[in-house]
């Protein structure tokens, strides 16, 4: 199977220059650094022992920032190498000013490129994050007897079904993992079935993620909403905005100065959402209008990407969308880290264990009707303490982080 795998990779290598040129033209590839993926490294390696961590993109890189901070303060560790595959993750990483941590792009998983990568960087330990499984790299790490950790490992049913079509090949790859630390029980089960020898469930490392610093203390943004009581509805899907609008309509006579901030998952639905809200008599205002907030504004519609955390930082209560419909829910950890109490619908299969953990901390409520949501918002919105929610989550996150570090340090 390795022969077939490498045959297709060689074909990919032959057409990859054209793909790379197109990606550079589209701004999806670094014009200066794309050669790193072909084994031409932009940085030299003088360190004798390097701790190497690989994550595919932005989400994986952000999830390991707490780990990197701990390694940065460890005198025993001299060099930390972070690799990823996307320019967006490289851009995000560059915002962090680390002393002994550098970033390179992950090479294509061809046998000779992975050998070259290992020989150049000489990692003492390799840590792969989430669902990053690369056969040639794993094989060559094993040949060099370099320990391999699959951190915050995630194997979905869909990916498990793909791997099990090639049982011998899969076992050959997964048994090379020194230890897998899965983020949920489902992944633990699948990792064992695929042949991973040592699997230990600790918890989802994303609970230990960092809060974004918005510096809003005296900002115009905070001042704009200072006289309003804010309820957020984030990552909403079709049908959920109308539901939220009806809840607002029920509450506006009971909660003085209430404003509901809706942050849709897809902003191209803006007109559709505004029409729906208008049909039930609500006054809406869009974020990009840059106008002064009107006194009679019921719904503030955020029609931009990447600004959710700003609104979480001035609210106490957030409904997470994709959960009232058969979508599977959206990740509630970002608003929870900002100190928001979380409301969600009955359909959260994508984040079932995350919601279960938050439920144990008593910082969530499941809702399935307008009446139930109205009751919870009315009860919670004026009495919630943001720092109470934040402290509970931070305590759990630190616990998971420290247990992961304990397992990693056994190989350092």
C-alpha positions in Angstrom: 0.0 0.0 0.0 3.0 2.3 0.7 4.0 1.8 -2.9 0.6 2.9 -4.3 0.5 5.8 -1.8 3.9 7.1 -2.9 3.1 6.5 -6.6 0.2 9.0 -6.3 2.4 11.4 -4.4 5.0 11.4 -7.2 2.2 12.3 -9.7 1.1 15.1 -7.3 4.7 16.3 -7.1 4.9 16.6 -10.9 1.7 18.8 -11.1 2.3 20.6 -7.8 4.3 23.6 -9.3 1.3 24.6 -11.4 -1.0 24.2 -8.4 1.5 26.3 -6.3 1.6 29.0 -8.9 -2.2 29.3 -9.0 -2.3 29.4 -5.2 0.4 32.1 -5.1 -1.7 34.1 -7.6 -4.8 33.6 -5.4 -2.9 34.7 -2.3 -3.2 31.3 -0.7 0.5 30.5 -0.9 3.5 32.4 0.3 5.6 33.7 -2.7 8.7 33.8 -0.6 8.3 30.7 1.5 6.5 28.1 -0.6 9.9 26.4 -1.2 9.9 25.1 2.4 7.3 22.6 1.3 9.8 21.2 -1.2 12.6 20.9 1.3 14.3 24.2 0.9 14.3 25.7 4.4 14.4 29.4 5.1 16.0 28.9 8.5 19.2 27.0 9.5 19.2 24.6 12.4 22.0 24.8 14.9 20.1 23.3 17.8 21.0 19.8 18.8 17.6 18.9 20.2 14.4 20.4 18.7 10.9 19.9 20.0 8.7 19.8 16.9 5.0 20.5 16.8 2.8 20.3 13.7 -0.7 21.5 13.2 -2.5 21.9 9.9 -3.9 25.4 10.1 -5.1 28.3 12.3 -7.3 26.3 14.7 -4.6 23.7 15.5 -1.9 26.4 15.9 -4.0 28.5 18.3 -4.8 25.3 20.4 -1.1 24.7 21.1 -0.2 28.3 22.1 -0.5 27.4 25.8 1.9 24.5 25.3 4.4 26.7 23.5 4.3 29.2 26.3 5.1 26.5 28.8 8.0 25.2 26.6 9.3 28.7 26.1 9.8 29.0 29.9 11.5 25.6 30.2 15.3 26.0 30.2 15.7 22.4 29.3 14.1 23.1 25.9 16.4 25.0 23.5 14.5 25.1 20.2 10.9 24.7 19.3 9.9 24.2 15.7 6.3 24.8 14.6 5.1 23.6 11.2 1.7 24.2 9.5 0.4 24.0 6.0 -1.5 27.3 5.4 -0.4 30.9 5.0 -3.2 32.0 7.4 -1.7 29.9 10.2 1.8 31.4 9.5 0.3 34.9 9.6 -1.4 34.2 12.9 1.7 32.6 14.4 3.9 35.7 13.4 1.8 37.8 15.8 3.2 35.9 18.8 6.6 37.1 19.8 8.4 33.9 21.0 12.1 33.7 21.7 13.1 30.2 20.8 10.1 29.1 18.6 10.3 29.3 14.8 7.8 28.5 12.1 8.3 26.6 8.8 5.8 25.1 6.3 5.2 21.4 6.5 6.8 19.5 3.6 4.8 17.4 1.1 4.6 13.8 2.5 7.0 12.3 0.0 9.5 9.8 1.3 12.6 11.7 0.3 11.2 15.1 1.5 10.3 13.7 5.0 13.7 12.1 5.3 15.3 15.4 4.4 13.1 17.3 6.9 14.0 15.0 9.8 17.7 15.0 8.9 17.7 18.9 8.8 15.8 19.6 11.9 16.8 16.6 14.0 13.7 16.6 16.3 14.0 15.0 19.7 10.2 14.6 19.8 7.5 15.1 17.2 4.0 16.2 18.2 1.2 16.1 15.7 -2.0 18.0 16.5 -5.7 17.0 15.9 -6.1 14.7 12.8 -2.8 15.1 11.1 -1.8 11.6 10.0 1.0 11.5 7.4 2.3 7.9 6.5 5.8 8.7 5.2 6.6 11.1 7.9 5.4 8.7 10.6 7.3 5.9 9.0 10.6 7.8 8.9 10.2 9.1 12.4 9.8 5.5 13.5 13.0 4.5 11.6 14.9 7.2 13.4 13.3 6.1 16.8 11.9 9.6 17.4 8.9 9.5 19.7 5.6 10.6 18.1 2.7 12.1 20.1 -0.7 12.6 18.5 -1.9 15.5 20.7 -5.6 16.5 21.1 -6.2 13.7 18.6 -9.4 13.6 16.6 -10.7 10.8 14.5 -14.3 11.1 13.2 -16.5 8.2 12.2 -16.1 9.3 8.6 -12.3 9.3 8.7 -12.3 6.0 10.6 -14.4 4.4 7.9 -11.9 5.6 5.3 -8.9 4.2 7.2 -10.5 0.8 7.8 -10.7 0.1 4.1 -7.0 -0.5 4.3 -6.6 -2.3 7.6 -2.9 -3.5 7.3 -1.8 -0.1 6.0 -3.7 1.7 8.7 -2.3 -0.5 11.5 1.2 0.0 10.1 0.8 3.8 10.4 -1.1 4.1 13.7 1.0 1.6 15.6 4.0 4.0 15.1 2.3 6.6 17.4 4.1 6.5 20.8 1.0 7.8 22.6 -2.2 9.4 21.4 -4.0 11.9 23.7 -7.5 12.1 22.1 -9.9 15.1 22.6 -13.0 12.9 23.0 -14.0 9.4 23.8 -15.1 8.7 20.2 -11.6 9.4 19.0 -10.2 7.2 21.7 -12.3 4.2 20.5 -11.3 4.7 16.9 -7.6 5.2 17.6 -7.5 1.8 19.4 -9.4 0.1 16.6 -6.9 1.5 14.1 -4.0 0.0 16.0 -2.6 2.7 18.2 -0.9 0.9 21.1 -1.2 3.6 23.8 -4.2 5.9 24.0 -5.0 8.0 27.1 -8.0 10.3 27.3 -7.3 13.6 29.2 -9.7 16.1 27.7 -9.9 18.6 24.9 -6.9 20.9 24.9 -9.0 23.7 23.3 -10.5 24.2 26.8 -7.1 25.7 27.6 -7.2 28.2 24.7 -6.4 31.8 25.2 -8.8 34.7 25.3 -8.2 37.3 22.5 -7.1 40.7 23.8 -9.4 43.4 22.5 -8.2 46.4 24.5 -11.8 47.7 24.7 -11.6 49.5 28.0 -12.0 53.0 26.6 -12.8 52.2 23.0 -15.5 53.7 20.9 -16.8 50.2 20.3 -17.5 49.7 24.0 -18.9 53.1 24.4 -21.3 52.5 21.5 -23.1 49.8 23.5 -22.6 51.1 27.0 -26.2 51.9 27.6 -27.6 48.7 26.2 -28.1 45.2 27.7 -26.6 42.8 25.2 -27.6 39.3 24.2 -25.6 37.5 21.5 -26.6 34.9 19.0 -23.6 33.6 17.2 -22.9 31.4 14.2 -26.6 31.3 13.4 -28.0 29.4 10.4 -31.2 29.8 8.3 -34.3 29.7 10.6 -32.4 30.5 13.8 -32.3 34.3 13.3 -36.1 34.4 13.0 -36.4 32.3 16.2 -34.0 34.7 18.0 -36.0 37.7 16.7 -39.2 36.3 18.2 -37.4 35.8 21.5 -36.2 39.4 21.4 -39.7 40.6 20.6 -41.0 38.7 23.7 -38.3 40.1 25.9 -38.0 43.8 24.9 -40.8 45.0 27.1 -39.4 43.1 30.1 -35.6 43.9 29.8 -35.0 47.7 29.5 -32.5 48.7 26.7 -32.2 45.1 25.4 -30.3 44.7 22.1 -29.7 41.4 20.4 -26.5 41.0 18.5 -26.8 38.4 15.7 -23.6 37.1 14.2 -24.6 34.8 11.3 -22.4 31.9 10.1 -22.7 33.1 6.5 -22.9 36.9 6.1 -24.1 36.5 2.5 -27.5 35.8 4.0 -27.7 39.4 5.3 -30.6 40.6 3.2 -32.6 37.4 3.9 -32.1 37.9 7.6 -33.0 41.6 7.6 -36.2 40.8 5.6 -37.2 38.1 8.1 -36.7 40.4 11.1 -38.5 43.2 9.4 -41.5 41.0 8.7 -42.0 40.6 12.5 -41.7 44.3 13.2 -38.1 44.5 14.5 -35.8 47.4 13.9 -32.4 46.2 12.6 -29.1 47.9 12.1 -26.0 46.4 10.3 -22.5 46.6 11.7 -20.9 47.9 8.5 -23.2 50.9 8.4 -20.9 52.6 10.9 -23.7 54.8 12.1 -24.5 55.8 15.6 -26.5 53.1 17.4 -30.2 54.1 17.3 -32.2 54.0 20.5 -34.9 51.9 18.8 -32.5 49.3 17.4 -33.7 45.8 18.3 -31.2 43.7 16.3 -27.6 44.6 15.6 -26.6 42.4 12.6 -22.8 41.7 12.3 -22.1 41.4 8.6 -18.3 41.0 8.9 -16.0 38.0 9.7 -13.5 37.8 12.6 -15.1 40.2 15.0 -17.1 37.8 17.2 -14.8 38.0 20.1 -15.4 41.8 20.4 -19.1 41.2 21.0 -18.5 38.3 23.4 -16.3 40.6 25.4 -19.2 43.0 26.1 -21.9 40.4 26.6 -22.7 37.9 29.3 -25.0 35.5 27.4 -24.6 33.9 24.0 -26.7 31.5 22.0 -24.6 29.2 19.8 -26.2 28.6 16.4 -26.4 25.5 14.3 -28.0 23.8 17.2 -31.8 24.5 16.6 -31.5 22.8 13.2 -30.0 19.5 12.1 -26.5 20.9 11.6 -24.6 19.6 14.6 -23.9 22.8 16.5 -20.9 25.2 16.5 -18.0 25.4 18.9 -19.0 27.3 22.1 -15.5 27.6 23.6 -14.7 31.1 22.3 -17.7 32.9 23.9 -17.3 30.7 27.1 -13.7 31.8 27.4 -14.9 35.4 27.2 -17.1 34.8 30.2 -20.4 34.2 28.4 -23.0 31.8 29.7 -24.0 29.5 26.7 -27.5 28.7 25.4 -27.8 26.0 22.7 -30.4 23.9 21.0 -30.9 20.1 20.9 -28.6 19.4 17.9 -25.0 19.6 19.0 -23.5 16.2 17.8 -20.4 17.9 16.5 -19.5 19.2 19.9 -21.4 16.8 22.2 -18.5 16.2 24.6 -17.6 19.9 24.7 -21.1 20.8 25.8 -21.1 17.9 28.3 -18.0 19.4 30.0 -19.5 22.9 30.0 -22.7 21.5 31.4 -20.7 20.0 34.3 -19.5 23.5 35.1 -23.1 24.8 35.1 -22.4 27.4 32.5 -24.8 26.2 29.8 -28.6 25.6 29.3 -30.2 23.6 26.5 -33.3 25.3 25.0 -35.8 24.0 22.5 -38.6 26.6 22.5 -39.0 30.4 22.5 -40.7 30.1 25.9 -37.6 28.4 27.4 -35.1 30.8 25.9 -37.1 33.8 27.0 -37.2 32.4 30.5 -33.4 31.7 30.7 -32.4 35.1 29.2 -34.7 36.9 31.5 -33.4 35.0 34.5 -29.7 35.2 33.7 -28.9 38.4 31.7 -28.9 40.9 34.6 -27.4 38.6 37.2 -24.6 36.8 35.5 -21.0 37.4 36.5 -18.6 37.1 33.5 -15.6 36.4 35.7 -17.5 33.4 37.3 -17.9 31.7 34.0 -14.4 32.6 32.9 -12.8 31.2 36.1 -14.6 27.9 35.9 -13.5 27.4 32.3 -9.9 28.5 33.0 -9.6 26.1 35.9 -10.8 23.2 33.8 -8.5 24.3 30.9 -5.4 24.5 33.1 -6.2 21.1 34.5 -6.3 19.6 31.0 -3.2 21.5 29.9 -1.1 20.4 32.8 -2.1 16.7 32.4 -1.1 16.9 28.7 2.2 18.5 29.6 2.8 15.7 32.1 2.5 13.1 29.3 4.6 15.1 26.9 7.4 15.7 29.3 7.9 11.9 29.7 9.4 12.0 26.2 11.6 15.1 26.7 
